[in-house]
Amino acid sequence: MTSWTIPFAKLFNLSSGPSLPTNILFIAAFETPFIRKDLDFLRSQYRVTPLIGHGLLQAFRILLAVPRHNVIFGWFASVYTSIGILCGKAFFKRTIVQLGGVDMAKEERIRYGIWTSRWKSAIVRTAIRNAHVVLAVDSSLMDEARIRSGYDGRNLACLPTGYNADVWTPSGPKDKRVLCVASAPTEARLAIKGVDILLTAAQMLPEVKFIVVGIGPDIIQTMQGFPNVEVRGWVEQVEVLQLMRTSWVYCQPSRREGLPNALCEAMLCGCIPVATAVGGNPRAVGNAGLLVPPDDAQALANAIKTALSLSDEYSRMAREHVVKNFPTSKRNEGLKEFIEGRVG
């Protein structure tokens, strides 16, 4: 080794040997509760620098921060994560991408998803191919990543998100109503979440009360005229928790999904799930609820009517399914294994 190699490696932290403490650059374009959970856990175990945000300044921050860290972790395959991954590869860092679902979307009809942009998809495709590990919350996203990126998927692995069964708990009696947490601030998201199909199904069940939460203020007005549907905007988690605890059925009518957080949290609260058979919905529901084809309002209405008639034994089954398959502990242990390079 030449005399200049050692100081250069130390300056840019190019070595990733066991003598170096794990120092993570955590990248996300925005913050969500599930991203915050991962960040808080990683902070409890390692030195972590979070860079959460978007814009040109964020891109420069990432470029400057990469050399000072030995692990680059990005939530969602965004342009910002891709900048970190590709820069990390150049500096011989360990690089990890977490796929969540929206990052694999390519809905040309409504111009939804990063893959509808030629230049953005080129950057993301290159990053996915070159990352050490690409984690997916559901195996369906692994298939999409192979197709979108046009490669064999050799660095792909499945690591579902985890849910705290001590927070999301049943409590008290439930009303025979249907809840949907749509997280739809835009018309494109409204379509992706299948809210239009849910509204059609609601018209077929005029005697059933529906509550739809998370609708953007600019599009709430377009959802008026349904007397049995209560539409709300963004609400705090404590209110979502109370709605889940007091609703009999939780409906996930999406046209595409990763592993839906709200669905799993509602099942922990004892809601009987009705969901479309897309993405990670079947894995989330298991044998504890009902699955229907997407874009089929009649099938959705029939399934909702059936779910409302089921006994509370299905409520217990729904909770037990999530407790068994998606505990926070399993997610956290998986993160540690991938971060430390014990797997992947």
SULWO-V32445 format. One record per backbone hydrogen bond with DSSP energy under -1.0 kcal/mol. CO is the residue of the C=O (numbers start at 1). NH is the residue of the N-H. E is the energy in kcal/mol with one decimal. If there is no record, write none. Layout:
CO&NH&E, CO&NH&E
//
This chain:
4&8&-1.5, 5&9&-2.5, 6&10&-2.3, 7&11&-2.7, 8&12&-2.1, 9&14&-1.9, 17&20&-1.6, 22&47&-1.7, 23&70&-1.6, 23&71&-1.7, 24&49&-3.0, 25&73&-2.9, 26&51&-3.3, 27&75&-2.8, 28&53&-2.3, 32&36&-2.7, 33&37&-2.0, 34&38&-1.6, 35&39&-2.4, 36&40&-2.9, 37&41&-2.2, 38&42&-2.8, 39&43&-2.3, 40&44&-1.2, 42&46&-2.8, 47&24&-3.1, 49&26&-2.5, 51&28&-1.9, 55&59&-1.5, 56&60&-1.7, 57&61&-2.3, 58&62&-2.2, 59&63&-2.1, 60&64&-2.2, 61&65&-1.9, 62&66&-2.1, 65&68&-1.5, 66&69&-1.9, 70&94&-2.2, 71&25&-2.9, 72&96&-3.0, 73&27&-3.1, 74&98&-2.9, 76&78&-2.0, 78&82&-2.2, 79&83&-2.2, 80&84&-1.9, 81&85&-2.6, 82&86&-2.7, 83&87&-2.3, 84&88&-2.4, 85&89&-2.2, 86&90&-1.6, 87&91&-1.4, 88&93&-2.9, 89&92&-1.4, 94&72&-3.2, 95&133&-1.8, 96&74&-2.5, 97&135&-3.4, 98&76&-3.2, 99&137&-1.1, 101&104&-1.7, 102&105&-1.4, 105&115&-1.2, 107&112&-2.2, 112&107&-2.9, 113&116&-1.7, 114&117&-1.4, 117&121&-2.3, 118&122&-1.4, 119&123&-1.6, 120&124&-2.5, 121&125&-2.7, 122&126&-1.8, 123&127&-2.1, 124&128&-2.7, 125&129&-2.1, 126&130&-1.3, 127&131&-1.5, 133&97&-2.2, 134&157&-2.2, 135&99&-3.8, 136&159&-2.8, 138&141&-1.4, 139&143&-1.5, 140&144&-1.8, 141&145&-2.6, 142&146&-2.0, 143&147&-1.9, 144&148&-3.3, 145&149&-2.3, 146&150&-1.2, 146&151&-1.2, 153&156&-1.9, 155&134&-2.8, 157&136&-2.1, 164&167&-1.2, 164&168&-2.3, 167&169&-1.2, 175&177&-2.4, 175&248&-1.4, 177&249&-2.1, 178&211&-2.6, 179&251&-2.9, 180&213&-2.9, 184&216&-2.6, 186&190&-2.0, 187&191&-2.0, 188&192&-2.4, 189&193&-2.6, 190&195&-2.0, 191&194&-1.2, 192&255&-3.4, 194&198&-1.8, 195&199&-2.3, 196&200&-1.7, 197&201&-2.4, 198&202&-2.3, 199&203&-1.6, 202&205&-1.0, 205&208&-2.2, 209&178&-2.4, 210&230&-3.0, 211&180&-2.2, 212&232&-2.9, 213&182&-2.6, 214&184&-2.6, 216&219&-1.6, 220&223&-2.0, 221&224&-1.2, 226&229&-2.2, 228&210&-2.9, 230&212&-2.9, 232&215&-2.1, 233&214&-2.0, 236&240&-1.9, 237&241&-2.9, 238&242&-1.6, 239&243&-2.3, 240&244&-2.5, 241&245&-2.2, 242&246&-1.3, 246&175&-3.0, 248&272&-2.8, 249&179&-2.5, 250&274&-2.5, 252&276&-2.1, 258&280&-1.9, 260&264&-1.8, 261&265&-2.7, 262&266&-2.6, 263&267&-2.1, 264&268&-1.9, 265&269&-1.3, 266&271&-2.5, 267&270&-1.6, 272&250&-2.1, 273&290&-2.5, 274&252&-2.8, 275&292&-2.1, 276&278&-2.0, 278&281&-2.2, 280&284&-2.3, 281&285&-2.8, 282&286&-2.6, 285&288&-2.0, 290&275&-2.5, 292&277&-2.5, 296&300&-2.1, 297&301&-2.7, 298&302&-2.5, 299&303&-2.3, 300&304&-2.5, 301&305&-2.3, 302&306&-2.1, 303&307&-2.8, 304&308&-2.2, 306&309&-1.1, 307&310&-1.0, 311&314&-1.5, 312&316&-1.7, 313&317&-2.1, 314&318&-2.2, 315&319&-1.8, 316&320&-2.6, 317&321&-2.2, 318&322&-1.5, 319&323&-2.5, 320&324&-2.3, 321&325&-2.1, 322&326&-2.7, 326&163&-2.4, 327&331&-1.5, 328&332&-2.7, 329&333&-2.4, 330&334&-2.0, 331&335&-2.4, 332&336&-2.1, 333&337&-2.1, 334&338&-2.2, 335&339&-2.9, 336&340&-2.5, 337&342&-2.1, 337&343&-1.3
//
